[in-house]
Amino acid sequence: MNETEIIETARQALLIAIQIGAPILLVGLVVGVSVALLQALTQIQEVTLVFVPKILAILLAMFFFLPFMMKALVVFTETLADRIIGLQ
């Protein structure tokens, strides 16, 4: 592998990491902001109230997005293995 192929592989790895992490992070962000808004509207100032809904939402999102995440990782791994052995 030359320098350009290494840079391209690193770029693809970063894009895969973003594709895999973004849905989970966005769900956590939306739930966190929603609970914070609810706390602000009702004037409930409990710090730990955010954690339970956020953990449940993230677990559900991981369960829902797991097939997509695994498919993306498998395709990337197969492409990387092909590049290593020189098929592409």
Rosetta silent file (secondary structure, phi, psi, omega in degrees, C-alpha in Angstrom):
SEQUENCE: MNETEIIETARQALLIAIQIGAPILLVGLVVGVSVALLQALTQIQEVTLVFVPKILAILLAMFFFLPFMMKALVVFTETLADRIIGLQ
SCORE:     score description
SCORE:     0.000 S_00000001
   1 L     0.000  133.982  177.408    0.000    0.000    0.000 S_00000001
   2 L   -93.859 -177.026 -174.010    1.284    3.412   -0.887 S_00000001
   3 H   -63.384  -39.007 -179.421    0.716    6.683    0.923 S_00000001
   4 H   -66.493  -39.847  179.098   -2.477    7.612   -0.957 S_00000001
   5 H   -66.399  -36.366  178.269   -4.125    4.273   -0.217 S_00000001
   6 H   -66.297  -43.958  178.985   -3.293    4.614    3.474 S_00000001
   7 H   -64.383  -40.826  178.525   -4.796    8.103    3.607 S_00000001
   8 H   -64.548  -40.776  178.496   -7.908    6.903    1.735 S_00000001
   9 H   -65.145  -41.980  177.748   -8.305    3.965    4.118 S_00000001
  10 H   -64.013  -39.201  177.924   -7.974    6.270    7.143 S_00000001
  11 H   -63.749  -43.803  178.329  -10.554    8.632    5.626 S_00000001
  12 H   -64.751  -37.438  178.428  -12.978    5.768    5.076 S_00000001
  13 H   -63.940  -40.815  177.858  -12.417    4.537    8.633 S_00000001
  14 H   -66.083  -40.648  177.977  -13.263    7.975   10.012 S_00000001
  15 H   -64.651  -39.071  177.034  -16.392    8.190    7.863 S_00000001
  16 H   -64.691  -41.506  178.558  -17.525    4.750    9.044 S_00000001
  17 H   -61.868  -39.594  178.062  -16.946    5.785   12.662 S_00000001
  18 H   -68.546  -42.534  179.166  -19.084    8.878   12.117 S_00000001
  19 H   -63.242  -35.816 -179.076  -21.821    6.881   10.357 S_00000001
  20 H   -77.350  -39.273 -175.883  -21.935    4.363   13.173 S_00000001
  21 H   -82.914  -27.535 -173.156  -21.798    6.852   16.020 S_00000001
  22 H   -60.890  -46.648 -178.824  -24.026    9.619   14.680 S_00000001
  23 H   -61.247  -40.268 -179.671  -27.466    7.958   15.069 S_00000001
  24 H   -67.515  -43.654  179.815  -26.784    6.969   18.676 S_00000001
  25 H   -65.196  -39.013  178.773  -25.378   10.379   19.545 S_00000001
  26 H   -65.945  -38.861  176.612  -28.304   12.177   17.908 S_00000001
  27 H   -62.826  -45.406  177.416  -30.814   10.095   19.881 S_00000001
  28 H   -61.217  -38.989  178.826  -28.961   10.909   23.100 S_00000001
  29 H   -64.896  -47.044 -177.803  -28.880   14.583   22.167 S_00000001
  30 H   -64.185  -44.160 -179.832  -32.599   14.768   21.369 S_00000001
  31 H   -66.812  -41.529  178.987  -33.627   12.933   24.537 S_00000001
  32 H   -62.204  -44.021  178.915  -31.264   15.008   26.687 S_00000001
  33 H   -67.495  -38.142  179.353  -32.549   18.298   25.300 S_00000001
  34 H   -64.061  -45.237  179.548  -36.156   17.133   25.629 S_00000001
  35 H   -67.498  -38.274  177.449  -35.738   16.161   29.264 S_00000001
  36 H   -64.132  -38.742  177.039  -33.843   19.386   29.980 S_00000001
  37 H   -65.736  -42.183  176.934  -36.666   21.372   28.381 S_00000001
  38 H   -62.368  -40.603  177.117  -39.215   19.480   30.449 S_00000001
  39 H   -64.512  -39.383  179.770  -37.182   20.181   33.583 S_00000001
  40 H   -68.077  -38.406 -179.234  -36.990   23.875   32.723 S_00000001
  41 H   -70.957  -36.190 -178.072  -40.727   24.095   32.072 S_00000001
  42 H   -96.018   -3.317 -179.923  -41.710   22.288   35.280 S_00000001
  43 L    59.603   32.093  172.477  -38.868   23.763   37.355 S_00000001
  44 L   -88.707  119.232 -175.073  -37.739   20.319   38.503 S_00000001
  45 L  -108.595   42.713  177.550  -34.018   20.664   39.170 S_00000001
  46 L   -87.041  120.944 -175.398  -33.075   17.014   39.664 S_00000001
  47 H   -71.624  -36.929 -175.066  -29.707   16.336   38.004 S_00000001
  48 H   -80.043   -5.864 -178.076  -30.082   12.558   37.816 S_00000001
  49 H   -65.789  -26.563 -177.483  -33.481   12.708   36.087 S_00000001
  50 H   -72.381  -30.497 -169.159  -31.843   12.984   32.668 S_00000001
  51 H   -67.624  -44.746 -175.037  -29.880    9.728   32.904 S_00000001
  52 H   -64.886  -50.053  177.619  -32.623    7.082   32.958 S_00000001
  53 H   -62.760  -36.773 -179.268  -34.542    8.268   29.857 S_00000001
  54 H   -67.541  -41.923  178.673  -31.286    8.889   27.998 S_00000001
  55 H   -64.066  -44.570  179.106  -29.900    5.426   28.829 S_00000001
  56 H   -63.367  -42.308 -179.861  -33.152    3.747   27.785 S_00000001
  57 H   -66.053  -40.064  179.658  -33.336    5.738   24.543 S_00000001
  58 H   -67.885  -39.684  176.464  -29.716    4.968   23.674 S_00000001
  59 H   -63.425  -41.840  176.626  -30.221    1.250   24.357 S_00000001
  60 H   -64.715  -40.575  178.376  -33.311    1.228   22.135 S_00000001
  61 H   -65.117  -39.442  177.593  -31.440    3.130   19.423 S_00000001
  62 H   -64.388  -40.529  178.067  -28.549    0.664   19.613 S_00000001
  63 H   -64.248  -40.245 -177.977  -30.991   -2.225   19.286 S_00000001
  64 H   -72.706  -41.315 -175.306  -32.692   -0.533   16.320 S_00000001
  65 H   -92.316   -1.391 -177.842  -29.506    0.576   14.493 S_00000001
  66 H   -58.457  -42.824  177.963  -27.392   -2.521   15.223 S_00000001
  67 H   -60.286  -41.744  177.958  -28.058   -4.219   11.844 S_00000001
  68 H   -63.473  -43.883 -178.173  -27.011   -1.078    9.965 S_00000001
  69 H   -64.975  -42.060  179.683  -23.913   -0.654   12.118 S_00000001
  70 H   -66.936  -39.979  179.049  -22.849   -4.264   11.695 S_00000001
  71 H   -63.106  -43.534  178.823  -23.399   -4.175    7.931 S_00000001
  72 H   -62.159  -42.005  179.198  -21.290   -1.030    7.603 S_00000001
  73 H   -67.924  -39.603  179.859  -18.495   -2.572    9.675 S_00000001
  74 H   -65.843  -44.006  178.867  -18.571   -5.861    7.759 S_00000001
  75 H   -62.467  -43.507  179.284  -18.428   -4.104    4.377 S_00000001
  76 H   -64.458  -42.572 -179.666  -15.549   -1.906    5.538 S_00000001
  77 H   -64.864  -41.617  177.758  -13.674   -4.883    6.993 S_00000001
  78 H   -64.255  -41.708  177.800  -14.107   -6.923    3.812 S_00000001
  79 H   -62.973  -42.185  179.486  -12.915   -3.994    1.690 S_00000001
  80 H   -65.439  -41.522  178.410   -9.928   -3.497    3.963 S_00000001
  81 H   -64.453  -40.286  176.675   -9.041   -7.201    3.862 S_00000001
  82 H   -62.007  -39.740  178.444   -9.271   -7.160    0.057 S_00000001
  83 H   -66.643  -37.651 -178.003   -6.951   -4.191   -0.079 S_00000001
  84 H   -65.878  -42.685 -178.812   -4.463   -5.857    2.243 S_00000001
  85 H   -84.557   -5.711  171.545   -4.236   -9.019    0.175 S_00000001
  86 L    90.089   23.347  178.504   -4.183   -6.994   -3.028 S_00000001
  87 L   -78.983  -22.545 -179.205   -7.434   -7.936   -4.757 S_00000001
  88 L  -120.747    0.000    0.000   -8.360   -4.336   -5.425 S_00000001
